[in-house]
Each structure stands twice: as C-alpha cells, then as structure tokens.
C-alpha cells in the first residue's frame, strides 16, 4: 500500500512539501498576527473582527467611511467581542486581512494620547517606577495606554461618564487625551491602516504586562498633554474624572 501511495502521489508529495515550506513563511510574513491576537485574548482583552484597508479606502461598503479600517464589521460588536481562543482563531483564519478591535469598558479601558506627549509620559512613568501596562503605538500619531476599566456593566454604581470619554467616531472632538471606556473600542495590534503594508498599530509594551489602575497614569498623561498643547491643567483638577 505504501508503494502504491508513493507511486501515485508524486504530485501530492510535492504539494505537501510546498505547503510545509510555505507555512512558516506566511506566519513570519504577517508578523505572527494570530499569535498576537491570542496573546491579547489571553490577557483578557475581548476581540471582534474589524474592517481592513482596501488600498487607500476601507473594506466596508460605506461611502466616505469616516474611520476607514478602524471599525467593527458587525453592529453587534459589543456582544460579539470575546476572549475565546477557538472563535478568534476561526475569525483570523477565515478573514486573513481583517483588523481586530478590542471592546473597552468591560475588562479594560484605553487612555489614548498624542504620540509625543505619550512618549514623554511613558518615560516619566517608568522612571518613577509606576506600573505601566500594555502600550500600543499607532502610525496616525497616537499612543494607547491599556488600563483596568473603571467600572463594569454589572457594577453600575462604579461606572460614570466624564468629558474625557471618547467614542471612535467622535475622536476629533478629543484632540488631547481620549478615554475609551464603555461603548468604545480601539484597534488591537497588529492592525493596518489604509496605505500601509506593514502593521500601523503595534505593541510598544505587550499584553503580558498587567493592566494598571487608570488613575495611576492619568496625572502624568494629562500633564504631558497639557505641555504639548501649551495649556496647563486646571489646578483644581476639575477636568479630571473623579469617583463619586
């Protein structure tokens, strides 16, 4: 049987060799996309598929999409978001070009700041010995600090709004610090933006770092944002969110 198999499957054998040779190259070529997504899920970040670049446009059918390659593909993204490895693997393999978003306000929030201010704040935080969690950098000039969420849907008394809150489609209203919490989302690395072949959103500090309390980072971030905007923070702290 083995001789017969070998005799009739020379083409199959070459195909198997080609596939074995191609798989490592493909895995390396996408920067370990699936492994990075699973690492984010392992850290507790709920993920859902997002649109991807189609040249300089968005893969969605929306004319003049305001957030090209940045938004979920499903309107049910909040309930669809998951950390289940099997589901994420299925999505990643069936949608090889898709970006992924992580829904904020369930397990984690994201403090999203201009790149230069974020880099300065990150240096100061590390020098001061403050615990800093995962940090991602985006080619559109933003640094994303991943933190614990300040409240969950099951704990309504601990969830509160503030003027720093940010929804992805109203980001222009928050040019400085944007606080992504419940009802918002951000792209999770690795992700591509229109016009880029390489990942446009990538980890500076990976998801293996524990999520910190957002208030431990907030003073450093607001101070750095104020300096780069040439505006000093309100000495009363009135613009900062406070727990009730």
RAPE-V407131 format. One record per residue. N is the residue number from 1. RES is the residue in three letters. PHI is phi in radians with two decimals (999 if undefined). PSI is psi in degrees with one decimal (none if undefined). Layout:
N&RES&PHI&PSI / N&RES&PHI&PSI
This chain:
1&UNK&999&-39.8 / 2&UNK&-1.16&-37.1 / 3&UNK&-1.14&-42.9 / 4&UNK&-1.08&-42.3 / 5&UNK&-1.09&-44.6 / 6&UNK&-1.14&-35.4 / 7&UNK&-1.23&-35.6 / 8&UNK&-1.66&-4.7 / 9&UNK&-2.09&31.2 / 10&UNK&-1.02&-42.2 / 11&UNK&-1.16&-38.8 / 12&UNK&-1.12&-40.1 / 13&UNK&-1.09&-42.0 / 14&UNK&-1.12&-37.9 / 15&UNK&-1.12&-42.2 / 16&UNK&-1.09&-41.5 / 17&UNK&-1.12&-40.4 / 18&UNK&-1.11&-42.7 / 19&UNK&-1.13&-40.9 / 20&UNK&-1.12&-34.9 / 21&UNK&-1.31&-29.8 / 22&UNK&-1.40&-34.8 / 23&UNK&-1.04&-47.3 / 24&UNK&-1.09&-36.3 / 25&UNK&-1.14&-41.5 / 26&UNK&-1.13&-41.5 / 27&UNK&-1.09&-40.3 / 28&UNK&-1.24&-35.7 / 29&UNK&-1.15&-30.5 / 30&UNK&-1.67&14.3 / 31&UNK&1.20&25.2 / 32&UNK&1.19&40.2 / 33&UNK&-0.93&-51.9 / 34&UNK&-1.12&-40.5 / 35&UNK&-1.10&-38.9 / 36&UNK&-1.17&-40.0 / 37&UNK&-1.13&-42.5 / 38&UNK&-1.17&-34.0 / 39&UNK&-1.14&-38.4 / 40&UNK&-1.14&-42.5 / 41&UNK&-1.12&-39.4 / 42&UNK&-1.07&-31.6 / 43&UNK&-1.37&-2.7 / 44&UNK&1.70&9.1 / 45&UNK&-1.49&115.0 / 46&UNK&-1.28&131.1 / 47&UNK&-2.02&154.5 / 48&UNK&-2.63&150.2 / 49&UNK&-1.13&147.8 / 50&UNK&-2.24&170.5 / 51&UNK&-1.15&169.4 / 52&UNK&-2.43&165.8 / 53&UNK&-1.17&143.0 / 54&UNK&-2.17&82.7 / 55&UNK&1.22&-122.1 / 56&UNK&-1.73&11.8 / 57&UNK&-2.03&-178.5 / 58&UNK&-1.67&150.6 / 59&UNK&-1.27&-11.9 / 60&UNK&-1.36&169.9 / 61&UNK&-1.56&2.3 / 62&UNK&-1.30&124.8 / 63&UNK&-1.26&128.0 / 64&UNK&1.14&40.4 / 65&UNK&-0.86&123.9 / 66&UNK&-1.30&-19.0 / 67&UNK&-2.32&67.4 / 68&UNK&-1.06&129.3 / 69&UNK&1.15&17.1 / 70&UNK&-2.04&-6.5 / 71&UNK&-1.98&156.1 / 72&UNK&-1.11&158.4 / 73&UNK&-1.54&-13.6 / 74&UNK&-2.09&140.4 / 75&UNK&-1.19&-15.9 / 76&UNK&-1.67&28.4 / 77&UNK&-1.06&-30.7 / 78&UNK&-1.19&-40.2 / 79&UNK&-1.47&-23.5 / 80&UNK&-1.34&-29.1 / 81&UNK&-1.00&136.4 / 82&UNK&-2.64&161.6 / 83&UNK&-1.92&7.9 / 84&UNK&-1.20&118.6 / 85&UNK&-1.09&-42.2 / 86&UNK&-1.08&-42.1 / 87&UNK&-1.16&-41.8 / 88&UNK&-1.15&-39.7 / 89&UNK&-1.07&-43.1 / 90&UNK&-1.07&-47.5 / 91&UNK&-1.02&-48.1 / 92&UNK&-1.10&-36.7 / 93&UNK&-1.42&-34.3 / 94&UNK&-1.44&-18.8 / 95&UNK&-2.25&70.3 / 96&UNK&-1.13&-18.3 / 97&UNK&-1.70&-10.5 / 98&UNK&-1.15&138.7 / 99&UNK&-1.34&170.7 / 100&UNK&-2.27&143.0 / 101&UNK&-1.84&158.4 / 102&UNK&-2.06&128.5 / 103&UNK&-1.35&125.6 / 104&UNK&-1.60&164.1 / 105&UNK&1.54&-2.4 / 106&UNK&-1.77&-53.0 / 107&UNK&-2.02&-34.8 / 108&UNK&-2.46&158.8 / 109&UNK&-1.99&172.1 / 110&UNK&-2.36&126.0 / 111&UNK&-1.69&116.5 / 112&UNK&-2.00&115.6 / 113&UNK&-2.29&159.9 / 114&UNK&-1.00&146.9 / 115&UNK&-1.00&-50.1 / 116&UNK&-1.11&-43.7 / 117&UNK&-1.11&-40.5 / 118&UNK&-1.12&-41.0 / 119&UNK&-1.13&-41.6 / 120&UNK&-1.10&-46.0 / 121&UNK&-1.10&-39.6 / 122&UNK&-1.08&-43.9 / 123&UNK&-1.05&-44.5 / 124&UNK&-1.16&-40.0 / 125&UNK&-1.08&-45.7 / 126&UNK&-1.18&-39.5 / 127&UNK&-1.11&-34.4 / 128&UNK&-1.43&-4.4 / 129&UNK&1.33&18.8 / 130&UNK&-1.35&137.7 / 131&UNK&-1.18&120.7 / 132&UNK&-2.01&131.9 / 133&UNK&-1.51&-152.1 / 134&UNK&-1.10&143.0 / 135&UNK&-2.38&132.2 / 136&UNK&-2.08&149.3 / 137&UNK&-2.02&137.8 / 138&UNK&-2.04&140.9 / 139&UNK&-1.18&-8.8 / 140&UNK&-1.52&13.9 / 141&UNK&1.55&35.0 / 142&UNK&-2.26&151.3 / 143&UNK&-2.09&130.7 / 144&UNK&-1.95&119.2 / 145&UNK&-1.78&115.6 / 146&UNK&-1.52&128.9 / 147&UNK&-2.35&171.8 / 148&UNK&-1.09&152.9 / 149&UNK&-1.36&154.5 / 150&UNK&-1.54&-0.6 / 151&UNK&3.11&155.7 / 152&UNK&-2.15&161.4 / 153&UNK&-1.01&-26.9 / 154&UNK&-1.38&-8.9 / 155&UNK&-2.23&63.2 / 156&UNK&-1.02&-33.3 / 157&UNK&-1.17&-20.6 / 158&UNK&-1.70&3.4 / 159&UNK&-1.87&129.6 / 160&UNK&-2.54&148.8 / 161&UNK&-1.53&160.6 / 162&UNK&-2.70&166.8 / 163&UNK&-1.20&-9.9 / 164&UNK&-1.47&-10.8 / 165&UNK&-1.07&146.4 / 166&UNK&-2.34&131.3 / 167&UNK&-1.80&140.6 / 168&UNK&-0.96&-30.2 / 169&UNK&-1.59&3.9 / 170&UNK&-2.18&28.4 / 171&UNK&-1.13&-28.1 / 172&UNK&-1.09&-20.5 / 173&UNK&-1.36&-7.5 / 174&UNK&-2.23&70.3 / 175&UNK&-1.19&-23.2 / 176&UNK&-1.62&-114.4 / 177&UNK&-1.36&128.7 / 178&UNK&-2.02&128.4 / 179&UNK&-1.89&106.2 / 180&UNK&-1.52&115.0 / 181&UNK&-2.27&-141.0 / 182&UNK&-1.06&132.2 / 183&UNK&1.56&3.3 / 184&UNK&-2.14&178.9 / 185&UNK&-2.81&163.4 / 186&UNK&-2.42&159.3 / 187&UNK&-1.19&142.2 / 188&UNK&-1.90&138.4 / 189&UNK&-1.11&151.2 / 190&UNK&-1.50&137.9 / 191&UNK&-2.43&150.6 / 192&UNK&-2.00&145.0 / 193&UNK&-1.87&160.2 / 194&UNK&-0.95&135.6 / 195&UNK&1.58&-7.2 / 196&UNK&-1.92&134.4 / 197&UNK&-1.57&-34.3 / 198&UNK&-1.57&162.6 / 199&UNK&-0.96&128.8 / 200&UNK&-1.61&-19.2 / 201&UNK&-2.14&119.3 / 202&UNK&-2.49&159.3 / 203&UNK&-1.34&134.5 / 204&UNK&-1.63&-42.2 / 205&UNK&-2.23&125.5 / 206&UNK&-1.30&172.6 / 207&UNK&-1.26&-1.8 / 208&UNK&-1.26&-14.6 / 209&UNK&-1.38&132.3 / 210&UNK&-1.07&146.7 / 211&UNK&-1.26&128.8 / 212&UNK&-1.58&169.4 / 213&UNK&-1.18&130.4 / 214&UNK&-1.07&-31.9 / 215&UNK&-1.19&-20.9 / 216&UNK&-1.26&-19.7 / 217&UNK&-1.77&-20.9 / 218&UNK&-1.07&-43.2 / 219&UNK&-1.09&-42.3 / 220&UNK&-1.12&-41.6 / 221&UNK&-1.24&-44.0 / 222&UNK&-1.16&-36.4 / 223&UNK&-1.14&-44.7 / 224&UNK&-1.15&-42.2 / 225&UNK&-1.07&-39.8 / 226&UNK&-1.15&-40.5 / 227&UNK&-1.13&-42.7 / 228&UNK&-1.28&-22.4 / 229&UNK&-1.61&-1.2 / 230&UNK&1.03&36.5 / 231&UNK&-2.31&126.8 / 232&UNK&-1.40&147.6 / 233&UNK&-1.12&151.1 / 234&UNK&-1.05&121.0 / 235&UNK&-1.07&-19.8 / 236&UNK&-1.44&-13.0 / 237&UNK&1.30&18.3 / 238&UNK&-1.12&-27.9 / 239&UNK&-1.43&-5.9 / 240&UNK&-1.62&143.0 / 241&UNK&-1.22&136.0 / 242&UNK&-2.16&143.9 / 243&UNK&-1.28&144.0 / 244&UNK&-1.35&none
